[in-house]
Amino acid sequence: MDNIEQRIKDLEEKNEALIIQAKNIKKENKRLRRRRKHFEDLFHHAPVAYQSLTSKGILADVNNTWLTYLGYDTKEIIGTPFSNILTEEYKEKFIEKFPIFKEIGKMHNIEYELIKKDGSTIYTIFNGIIMYDSKNNFKKSHCVFMDITARKIAESENYFKNISDVNGIIPMCAACKDVRDKNENWHPIETILEKMNINISHGMCLDCMKKYYPEHYK
């Protein structure tokens, strides 16, 4: 009888210990959920836009700030190439820069022009690092960007003031079309347009095609 009573007592003590342990686990899980929510809120409502890319340049994750800047929904952007939201000029830059980023593991103040859902664009500066696995293989990137569109517009306006007179007229050579700045220096028109953040492409009109390449003119 004494042995049975002792066994019952031992079981009651173990049961009480399990109840205490279960309460502690429940309390810890609650604390972890609160902590997780805190970091999720911090991630999604951070004052900078965040994105993560796979090794192939596919968008793997973005935060709410990123979505607010560009106007996309998560479902329509995750799993798509980052290059899809780059202007043509900056697609080429990304093709050049992304392998270097993966190789050295970081990037600093890299400029890209992004296309928003409504078709407008913003100028941005990216900073980021690469996360590797235990075997030093690419895992994913962590990048943030800042919108510098207002700064680019201000730079463009300041540059225009530097090359135009008081009436807003730009002095241009009648022959070669170079433009003169206020320091009496001459610049190719293409350079002027680029510094004013005007994207250009090169082609050939039909008259010039006929004049310079008559064999190809039809």
Secondary structure, DSSP 8 states (H G I E B T S, - for coil): -HHHHHHHHHHHHHHHHHHHHHHHHHHHHHHHHHHHHHHHHHHHT-SSEEEEE-TTSBEEEE-HHHHHHH---HHHHTTSBGGGGB-HHHHHHHHHHHHHHHHHSEEEEEEEEEE-TTS-EEEEEEEEEEEE-TTS-EEEEEEEEEE-HHHHHHHHHHHHHHHS-TTS---B-TTT--EE-TTS-EE-HHHHHHHTT--------HHHHHHH-GGG--
